[in-house]
Amino acid sequence: MWRLLGRRGPSGYSSSSTAEEVTEGIDGSGLTAIVTGASSGIGAETCRVLALRGVHVIMGVRNASAGACVKAVIIKEIPNAKVDVMVLDLSSMSSIRNFAENFNSQNLPLNILINNAGIAFAPFTLSEDGIELHFATNHLGHFLLTHLLLEGMKRTAQETNIEGRIIIVSSDSYKLTYHEGIRFDRINDELGYKSILAYGQSKLANILHAQELSKQLKHEDVKITVNALHPGGIVTNIMRYQGFLDGLVATLGKYVLKNVQQGAATTCYLALHPQVRGVSGKFFVDSNITEVKSHATDEDLAKKLWDFSMGLIKVQMTS
Ligand SMILES: NC(=O)c1ccc[n+]([C@@H]2O[C@H](COP(=O)([O-])OP(=O)(O)OC[C@H]3O[C@@H](n4cnc5c(N)ncnc54)[C@H](OP(=O)(O)O)[C@@H]3O)[C@@H](O)[C@H]2O)c1
């Protein structure tokens, strides 16, 4: 209720809090973060604010020149920012493998992984690996990336005794999925495809991924937390596949939606705030823990998705 009224929740923050406000006074120097989808919208603002707090930021972008532009803007504002751009296409398993190999070979620590990149409401398309594009980009690509970076994150957490944090940018749209939740048997079927449901399915997968990974890491007693979030409705490029709606968001959105400074707040809160130390497997909205619908807390579904995703990345890794 406090959220609907725009009031501050138990964390002390609200829907109008910005990423700078929720991280004010926090020193992130000595930390390294990877942010996916860093070339625009929430991801670009997340990089800026993490850099402002002293974090070494690796921007994972599929368009290197767009990434370089965002980096230049950040460096102009924060001349001593530590920001690197690396190419990463989350719809391509080979690109993800190259990114991870490249990153892992640099022997950098990895404290924070922000799985932010996403597409929404795209017409039916298969990725280069033959996977439906929302599922491939929003869920499976991040599932593989996390898998390939996890050993390094565990090592960093152990060596530094600093808690690692994995943050998965989901959406409230997880509520609007296919009636079976995840269409395991028909994940790549054009028949019955609805872009809105495909997006919702991928965002449900984000939450289930966070829950199952959090559970496994707790079980292993690893000092890494995993949380998912809904950033709010924000004026960004996310509606690019929906020409009319995209125009509507661009013109009227500023009156009713969050701006990117507010849209990046929950992500930055989860990345840096001491209030969430030790908190894992939760869903956050406006920098506050929020309950999710029962299909997003279904442990059997989360495990089934885990095994299914593992199967898909293994097939590709061995072929
Ligand atoms: N905006 C909202 O109202 C809203 C609401 C709920 C959830 N979200 C979530 O917030 C996240 C960020 O979205 P946004 O609103 O900031 O939208 P955005 O401005 O469109 O940013 C999306 C980012 O993801 C990148 N991306 C897309 N496909 C990619 C791929 N295959 N490989 C690598 N990067 C890729 C885009 O790169 P390019 O520029 O190269 O395409 C862009 O940097 C998404 O996960 C979205 O689902 C947004």
The ligand as an ORCA input file, in Angstrom:
! r2SCAN-3c Opt
* xyz 0 1
  N      11.502      0.141    -18.741
  C      10.590     -0.471    -18.025
  O       9.474      0.054    -17.813
  C      10.877     -1.831    -17.448
  C       9.889     -2.423    -16.644
  C      10.131     -3.666    -16.087
  C      11.334     -4.296    -16.338
  N      12.275     -3.712    -17.128
  C      13.521     -4.441    -17.373
  O      14.628     -3.592    -17.205
  C      15.734     -4.087    -17.956
  C      16.421     -2.941    -18.673
  O      15.539     -2.425    -19.636
  P      15.403     -0.873    -19.976
  O      14.058     -0.465    -19.575
  O      16.584     -0.137    -19.499
  O      15.371     -0.950    -21.580
  P      16.428     -0.516    -22.707
  O      16.715      0.935    -22.615
  O      15.876     -1.049    -23.970
  O      17.726     -1.310    -22.293
  C      17.859     -2.680    -22.551
  C      19.322     -2.991    -22.665
  O      19.445     -4.392    -22.938
  C      20.322     -4.527    -24.044
  N      20.092     -5.743    -24.802
  C      18.990     -6.127    -25.462
  N      19.234     -7.299    -26.075
  C      20.517     -7.632    -25.802
  C      21.348     -8.710    -26.165
  N      20.937     -9.689    -26.969
  N      22.609     -8.741    -25.689
  C      23.072     -7.754    -24.914
  N      22.338     -6.691    -24.543
  C      21.068     -6.642    -24.994
  C      20.079     -3.289    -24.902
  O      21.153     -3.113    -25.783
  P      20.933     -2.411    -27.232
  O      20.777     -0.960    -26.937
  O      22.152     -2.775    -27.986
  O      19.696     -3.020    -27.798
  C      19.992     -2.228    -23.816
  O      21.274     -1.822    -23.396
  C      15.171     -5.170    -18.863
  O      15.522     -6.433    -18.344
  C      13.661     -4.959    -18.790
  O      12.947     -6.151    -18.976
  C      12.067     -2.487    -17.691
*
